[in-house]
Amino acid sequence: NSNNVPSSQLHSVNGITVHESIANSFAALLAAARADGIVLSGGGYRSAASQIALSRAHCGSSQYAIYEMSASQCRPPTARPGHSMHERGLAVDFTEGGRTLRRDSPGYQWMVNNAGKYGFINLRSEPWHWSTNGR
């Protein structure tokens, strides 16, 4: 699949796989958060096959549900395969203490105040989802 990033361009940072172009800034973000007492983890890169499986689970099993439904129609919201920044290794779904980041969590507040310095922008509808372009 042409959407798949070559594995040579993917790097693991504290167990989270991201594209090499953001690996250093992502590592710096995690270190800065940790220095402030915020321990973040989560999921980064996702293969096209993984994105399809998520769409099937969150949106429905029909071709329409998987490939055409808008992200907001899925529960939780899920990008269409080929349209997720995760598939490019340029997005991370953050967790703190094993729980998905929520607006009332210390990790979210830390991200709001600091993530921009490291090139990460929040997708407003999903407090846990941060990427290089906010999508």
C-alpha positions as protocol buffer text, in pm:
chain_id: "A"
residue {
  index: 1
  type: ASN
  ca { x: 0 y: 0 z: 0 }
}
residue {
  index: 2
  type: SER
  ca { x: 141 y: 339 z: -101 }
}
residue {
  index: 3
  type: ASN
  ca { x: 19 y: 492 z: 226 }
}
residue {
  index: 4
  type: ASN
  ca { x: 261 y: 285 z: 428 }
}
residue {
  index: 5
  type: VAL
  ca { x: 571 y: 469 z: 549 }
}
residue {
  index: 6
  type: PRO
  ca { x: 894 y: 274 z: 493 }
}
residue {
  index: 7
  type: SER
  ca { x: 998 y: 121 z: 824 }
}
residue {
  index: 8
  type: SER
  ca { x: 1341 y: 283 z: 782 }
}
residue {
  index: 9
  type: GLN
  ca { x: 1168 y: 621 z: 835 }
}
residue {
  index: 10
  type: LEU
  ca { x: 1000 y: 513 z: 1159 }
}
residue {
  index: 11
  type: HIS
  ca { x: 1166 y: 551 z: 1497 }
}
residue {
  index: 12
  type: SER
  ca { x: 1061 y: 430 z: 1842 }
}
residue {
  index: 13
  type: VAL
  ca { x: 1071 y: 701 z: 2108 }
}
residue {
  index: 14
  type: ASN
  ca { x: 997 y: 563 z: 2457 }
}
residue {
  index: 15
  type: GLY
  ca { x: 806 y: 279 z: 2290 }
}
residue {
  index: 16
  type: ILE
  ca { x: 597 y: 509 z: 2069 }
}
residue {
  index: 17
  type: THR
  ca { x: 664 y: 484 z: 1695 }
}
residue {
  index: 18
  type: VAL
  ca { x: 680 y: 812 z: 1503 }
}
residue {
  index: 19
  type: HIS
  ca { x: 825 y: 939 z: 1174 }
}
residue {
  index: 20
  type: GLU
  ca { x: 1196 y: 1020 z: 1185 }
}
residue {
  index: 21
  type: SER
  ca { x: 1121 y: 1385 z: 1100 }
}
residue {
  index: 22
  type: ILE
  ca { x: 959 y: 1439 z: 1443 }
}
residue {
  index: 23
  type: ALA
  ca { x: 1148 y: 1182 z: 1654 }
}
residue {
  index: 24
  type: ASN
  ca { x: 1385 y: 1434 z: 1814 }
}
residue {
  index: 25
  type: SER
  ca { x: 1121 y: 1696 z: 1892 }
}
residue {
  index: 26
  type: PHE
  ca { x: 888 y: 1424 z: 2024 }
}
residue {
  index: 27
  type: ALA
  ca { x: 1163 y: 1288 z: 2252 }
}
residue {
  index: 28
  type: ALA
  ca { x: 1224 y: 1642 z: 2378 }
}
residue {
  index: 29
  type: LEU
  ca { x: 852 y: 1690 z: 2446 }
}
residue {
  index: 30
  type: LEU
  ca { x: 834 y: 1367 z: 2649 }
}
residue {
  index: 31
  type: ALA
  ca { x: 1148 y: 1460 z: 2844 }
}
residue {
  index: 32
  type: ALA
  ca { x: 1020 y: 1811 z: 2920 }
}
residue {
  index: 33
  type: ALA
  ca { x: 685 y: 1672 z: 3036 }
}
residue {
  index: 34
  type: ARG
  ca { x: 861 y: 1418 z: 3258 }
}
residue {
  index: 35
  type: ALA
  ca { x: 1079 y: 1695 z: 3406 }
}
residue {
  index: 36
  type: ASP
  ca { x: 753 y: 1869 z: 3503 }
}
residue {
  index: 37
  type: GLY
  ca { x: 617 y: 1550 z: 3660 }
}
residue {
  index: 38
  type: ILE
  ca { x: 392 y: 1455 z: 3367 }
}
residue {
  index: 39
  type: VAL
  ca { x: 451 y: 1103 z: 3234 }
}
residue {
  index: 40
  type: LEU
  ca { x: 299 y: 1069 z: 2889 }
}
residue {
  index: 41
  type: SER
  ca { x: 271 y: 761 z: 2671 }
}
residue {
  index: 42
  type: GLY
  ca { x: 43 y: 660 z: 2388 }
}
residue {
  index: 43
  type: GLY
  ca { x: 24 y: 539 z: 2031 }
}
residue {
  index: 44
  type: GLY
  ca { x: 183 y: 693 z: 1724 }
}
residue {
  index: 45
  type: TYR
  ca { x: 232 y: 535 z: 1383 }
}
residue {
  index: 46
  type: ARG
  ca { x: -43 y: 310 z: 1257 }
}
residue {
  index: 47
  type: SER
  ca { x: -24 y: 101 z: 939 }
}
residue {
  index: 48
  type: ALA
  ca { x: -294 y: 132 z: 673 }
}
residue {
  index: 49
  type: ALA
  ca { x: -420 y: -213 z: 779 }
}
residue {
  index: 50
  type: SER
  ca { x: -443 y: -97 z: 1141 }
}
residue {
  index: 51
  type: GLN
  ca { x: -635 y: 216 z: 1036 }
}
residue {
  index: 52
  type: ILE
  ca { x: -879 y: 1 z: 838 }
}
residue {
  index: 53
  type: ALA
  ca { x: -928 y: -226 z: 1141 }
}
residue {
  index: 54
  type: LEU
  ca { x: -994 y: 78 z: 1364 }
}
residue {
  index: 55
  type: SER
  ca { x: -1244 y: 217 z: 1115 }
}
residue {
  index: 56
  type: ARG
  ca { x: -1421 y: -119 z: 1105 }
}
residue {
  index: 57
  type: ALA
  ca { x: -1438 y: -126 z: 1486 }
}
residue {
  index: 58
  type: HIS
  ca { x: -1540 y: 238 z: 1536 }
}
residue {
  index: 59
  type: CYS
  ca { x: -1746 y: 318 z: 1225 }
}
residue {
  index: 60
  type: GLY
  ca { x: -1898 y: -10 z: 1102 }
}
residue {
  index: 61
  type: SER
  ca { x: -1805 y: -295 z: 872 }
}
residue {
  index: 62
  type: SER
  ca { x: -1953 y: -178 z: 542 }
}
residue {
  index: 63
  type: GLN
  ca { x: -1727 y: -39 z: 268 }
}
residue {
  index: 64
  type: TYR
  ca { x: -1911 y: 291 z: 311 }
}
residue {
  index: 65
  type: ALA
  ca { x: -1851 y: 300 z: 688 }
}
residue {
  index: 66
  type: ILE
  ca { x: -1483 y: 215 z: 656 }
}
residue {
  index: 67
  type: TYR
  ca { x: -1385 y: 435 z: 361 }
}
residue {
  index: 68
  type: GLU
  ca { x: -1641 y: 714 z: 327 }
}
residue {
  index: 69
  type: MET
  ca { x: -1805 y: 802 z: 659 }
}
residue {
  index: 70
  type: SER
  ca { x: -1678 y: 1121 z: 819 }
}
residue {
  index: 71
  type: ALA
  ca { x: -1457 y: 1076 z: 1124 }
}
residue {
  index: 72
  type: SER
  ca { x: -1717 y: 1248 z: 1343 }
}
residue {
  index: 73
  type: GLN
  ca { x: -1978 y: 981 z: 1261 }
}
residue {
  index: 74
  type: CYS
  ca { x: -1759 y: 714 z: 1425 }
}
residue {
  index: 75
  type: ARG
  ca { x: -1738 y: 636 z: 1798 }
}
residue {
  index: 76
  type: PRO
  ca { x: -1480 y: 736 z: 1896 }
}
residue {
  index: 77
  type: PRO
  ca { x: -1407 y: 966 z: 1600 }
}
residue {
  index: 78
  type: THR
  ca { x: -1180 y: 780 z: 1356 }
}
residue {
  index: 79
  type: ALA
  ca { x: -1013 y: 908 z: 1039 }
}
residue {
  index: 80
  type: ARG
  ca { x: -1083 y: 732 z: 711 }
}
residue {
  index: 81
  type: PRO
  ca { x: -803 y: 499 z: 597 }
}
residue {
  index: 82
  type: GLY
  ca { x: -549 y: 701 z: 399 }
}
residue {
  index: 83
  type: HIS
  ca { x: -650 y: 1022 z: 579 }
}
residue {
  index: 84
  type: SER
  ca { x: -498 y: 973 z: 924 }
}
residue {
  index: 85
  type: MET
  ca { x: -184 y: 1152 z: 1036 }
}
residue {
  index: 86
  type: HIS
  ca { x: -110 y: 832 z: 1231 }
}
residue {
  index: 87
  type: GLU
  ca { x: -52 y: 654 z: 899 }
}
residue {
  index: 88
  type: ARG
  ca { x: 226 y: 905 z: 826 }
}
residue {
  index: 89
  type: GLY
  ca { x: 377 y: 871 z: 1175 }
}
residue {
  index: 90
  type: LEU
  ca { x: 299 y: 1237 z: 1241 }
}
residue {
  index: 91
  type: ALA
  ca { x: 34 y: 1200 z: 1514 }
}
residue {
  index: 92
  type: VAL
  ca { x: 22 y: 1060 z: 1866 }
}
residue {
  index: 93
  type: ASP
  ca { x: -280 y: 962 z: 2075 }
}
residue {
  index: 94
  type: PHE
  ca { x: -155 y: 1043 z: 2424 }
}
residue {
  index: 95
  type: THR
  ca { x: -221 y: 861 z: 2749 }
}
residue {
  index: 96
  type: GLU
  ca { x: -127 y: 957 z: 3102 }
}
residue {
  index: 97
  type: GLY
  ca { x: -116 y: 693 z: 3372 }
}
residue {
  index: 98
  type: GLY
  ca { x: -259 y: 442 z: 3124 }
}
residue {
  index: 99
  type: ARG
  ca { x: -568 y: 653 z: 3058 }
}
residue {
  index: 100
  type: THR
  ca { x: -656 y: 845 z: 2744 }
}
residue {
  index: 101
  type: LEU
  ca { x: -579 y: 1216 z: 2782 }
}
residue {
  index: 102
  type: ARG
  ca { x: -889 y: 1415 z: 2879 }
}
residue {
  index: 103
  type: ARG
  ca { x: -940 y: 1791 z: 2896 }
}
residue {
  index: 104
  type: ASP
  ca { x: -936 y: 1779 z: 3278 }
}
residue {
  index: 105
  type: SER
  ca { x: -612 y: 1578 z: 3302 }
}
residue {
  index: 106
  type: PRO
  ca { x: -281 y: 1737 z: 3406 }
}
residue {
  index: 107
  type: GLY
  ca { x: -117 y: 1595 z: 3093 }
}
residue {
  index: 108
  type: TYR
  ca { x: -366 y: 1772 z: 2867 }
}
residue {
  index: 109
  type: GLN
  ca { x: -310 y: 2102 z: 3046 }
}
residue {
  index: 110
  type: TRP
  ca { x: 66 y: 2053 z: 3010 }
}
residue {
  index: 111
  type: MET
  ca { x: 26 y: 1979 z: 2638 }
}
residue {
  index: 112
  type: VAL
  ca { x: -190 y: 2289 z: 2584 }
}
residue {
  index: 113
  type: ASN
  ca { x: 80 y: 2503 z: 2745 }
}
residue {
  index: 114
  type: ASN
  ca { x: 385 y: 2336 z: 2591 }
}
residue {
  index: 115
  type: ALA
  ca { x: 320 y: 2112 z: 2289 }
}
residue {
  index: 116
  type: GLY
  ca { x: 341 y: 2396 z: 2038 }
}
residue {
  index: 117
  type: LYS
  ca { x: 708 y: 2449 z: 2125 }
}
residue {
  index: 118
  type: TYR
  ca { x: 772 y: 2096 z: 1995 }
}
residue {
  index: 119
  type: GLY
  ca { x: 559 y: 2125 z: 1680 }
}
residue {
  index: 120
  type: PHE
  ca { x: 246 y: 1947 z: 1807 }
}
residue {
  index: 121
  type: ILE
  ca { x: -105 y: 2083 z: 1758 }
}
residue {
  index: 122
  type: ASN
  ca { x: -423 y: 1942 z: 1914 }
}
residue {
  index: 123
  type: LEU
  ca { x: -722 y: 1820 z: 1716 }
}
residue {
  index: 124
  type: ARG
  ca { x: -982 y: 2015 z: 1915 }
}
residue {
  index: 125
  type: SER
  ca { x: -1249 y: 1743 z: 1906 }
}
residue {
  index: 126
  type: GLU
  ca { x: -1005 y: 1486 z: 2053 }
}
residue {
  index: 127
  type: PRO
  ca { x: -803 y: 1602 z: 2358 }
}
residue {
  index: 128
  type: TRP
  ca { x: -576 y: 1297 z: 2327 }
}
residue {
  index: 129
  type: HIS
  ca { x: -486 y: 1347 z: 1957 }
}
residue {
  index: 130
  type: TRP
  ca { x: -188 y: 1571 z: 1875 }
}
residue {
  index: 131
  type: SER
  ca { x: -17 y: 1598 z: 1537 }
}
residue {
  index: 132
  type: THR
  ca { x: 209 y: 1820 z: 1331 }
}
residue {
  index: 133
  type: ASN
  ca { x: -88 y: 1991 z: 1162 }
}
residue {
  index: 134
  type: GLY
  ca { x: -373 y: 1955 z: 1413 }
}
residue {
  index: 135
  type: ARG
  ca { x: -555 y: 1694 z: 1203 }
}
